[in-house]
């Protein structure tokens, strides 16, 4: 998985991190964990509110977090930091009209999280994730 050029498959992996099978389920989980205001800002057309790595850690499934972090060669804390940085943009891009797609579907190209930063292959993406997580 390359979170820097997230696509539909990657979005499913991110959703699984929160025990969900689609975008709507992930958003419901985040809202139930006290992040409703933040999630609403990501879907709306206004400015995205940020979340912290602690917010992500609190909201995600610990086993899924460990597995995803291991796949990416990161610690769980590094992974939470990275997810906290990209998740607002990922959800924002997946809901360009201020609406959640039905059944977790996304418009073509909606999941190009951070692609405008020119991240390339999996190796480059992993290095970028590690750098971002440390900032």
C-alpha positions as MATLAB code, in Angstrom:
seq = 'XXXXXXXXXXXXXXXXXXXXXXXXXXXXXXXXXXXXXXXXXXXXXXXXXXXXXXXXXXXXXXXXXXXXXXXXXXXXXXXXXXXXXXXXXXXXXXXXXXXXXXXXXXXXXXXXXXXXXXXXXXXXXXXXXXXXXXX';
ca = [
       0.000    0.000    0.000;
       1.221    3.453   -0.855;
      -0.605    6.051    1.200;
       0.989    8.872   -0.753;
      -0.841    7.871   -3.905;
      -3.889    6.396   -2.228;
      -6.408    4.763   -4.499;
      -9.577    2.759   -3.870;
      -7.658   -0.273   -2.560;
      -5.593    1.927   -0.252;
      -8.720    3.672    0.999;
     -10.111    0.280    1.927;
      -6.937   -0.380    3.933;
      -7.288    2.945    5.714;
     -10.952    2.157    6.427;
      -9.962   -1.230    7.886;
      -7.654    0.615   10.264;
     -10.836    1.972   11.847;
     -12.760   -1.308   11.650;
     -14.786   -0.156    8.654;
     -15.307   -1.485    5.133;
     -15.993    1.856    3.443;
     -15.670    5.609    3.781;
     -19.047    6.041    5.493;
     -18.203    3.389    8.075;
     -14.824    4.961    8.766;
     -16.424    8.364    9.203;
     -19.015    6.897   11.577;
     -16.243    5.332   13.665;
     -14.312    8.593   13.823;
     -17.463   10.468   14.803;
     -18.249    7.950   17.539;
     -14.717    8.447   18.912;
     -15.290   12.167   19.396;
     -14.019   13.458   16.047;
     -17.391   14.495   14.585;
     -16.512   18.176   14.186;
     -13.286   17.293   12.390;
     -14.950   14.760   10.068;
     -17.694   17.244    9.224;
     -15.039   19.810    8.261;
     -13.380   17.327    5.887;
     -16.632   16.625    4.056;
     -17.783   20.246    3.919;
     -16.371   22.765    1.486;
     -14.624   24.808    4.210;
     -11.207   24.448    5.772;
     -10.234   21.003    7.081;
      -9.692   20.688   10.816;
      -6.632   18.671   11.735;
      -6.443   15.641   14.010;
      -3.522   14.441   16.090;
      -1.737   11.125   16.074;
      -3.269   10.541   19.532;
      -6.746   11.016   17.998;
      -5.952    8.420   15.338;
      -4.505    5.990   17.870;
      -7.613    6.317   20.036;
      -9.969    5.756   17.094;
      -8.272    2.894   15.268;
      -8.176   -0.843   15.831;
      -4.873   -1.593   17.611;
      -4.283   -4.866   15.754;
      -4.988   -3.257   12.376;
      -2.660   -0.389   13.291;
       0.176   -2.765   14.171;
      -0.328   -4.711   10.930;
      -0.422   -1.603    8.733;
       2.595   -0.079   10.468;
       4.524   -3.320   10.040;
       3.646   -3.465    6.325;
       4.996    0.059    5.911;
       8.118   -0.496    8.012;
       7.003    2.012   10.657;
       6.160    2.020   14.309;
       2.465    2.334   15.197;
       3.120    5.867   16.479;
       4.765    6.868   13.189;
       1.827    5.424   11.276;
      -0.659    7.354   13.442;
       1.254   10.555   12.781;
       1.151    9.987    9.053;
      -2.516    9.025    8.995;
      -3.325   12.142   11.049;
      -1.634   14.305    8.418;
      -3.213   12.756    5.332;
      -6.672   11.689    6.528;
      -8.286   15.153    6.375;
      -7.165   15.553    2.763;
      -8.076   11.984    1.814;
     -11.650   12.376    3.081;
     -11.901   15.871    1.599;
     -10.842   14.592   -1.821;
     -13.190   11.607   -1.578;
     -16.111   13.978   -0.964;
     -15.515   16.778   -3.491;
     -19.144   17.913   -3.600;
     -19.551   17.898    0.175;
     -21.301   14.545   -0.034;
     -20.201   11.062    1.005;
     -20.317    8.704   -1.997;
     -22.890    5.934   -1.685;
     -21.523    2.535   -0.606;
     -18.011    3.939   -0.191;
     -17.535    4.517   -3.920;
     -15.304    7.342   -5.063;
     -15.039    9.452   -8.144;
     -12.155    8.714  -10.455;
      -9.028   10.306   -9.064;
     -10.646   11.325   -5.802;
      -8.185    9.338   -3.737;
      -4.991   10.855   -5.036;
      -3.926   11.903   -1.552;
      -0.728   13.871   -1.629;
      -0.124   12.976   -5.265;
       0.423   16.639   -6.015;
       3.620   16.422   -3.995;
       5.026   14.107   -6.635;
       5.582   10.990   -4.540;
       6.596    8.021   -6.621;
       7.146    4.348   -5.977;
       6.431    2.386   -2.826;
       9.966    2.891   -1.558;
       9.797    6.631   -2.054;
       6.355    6.704   -0.485;
       7.537    4.796    2.586;
      10.478    7.182    3.001;
       8.158   10.159    2.653;
       5.759    8.700    5.221;
       8.584    8.261    7.716;
       9.739   11.836    7.171;
       6.220   13.203    7.492;
       5.573   11.213   10.651;
       8.658   12.715   12.293;
       7.706   16.347   11.535;
];
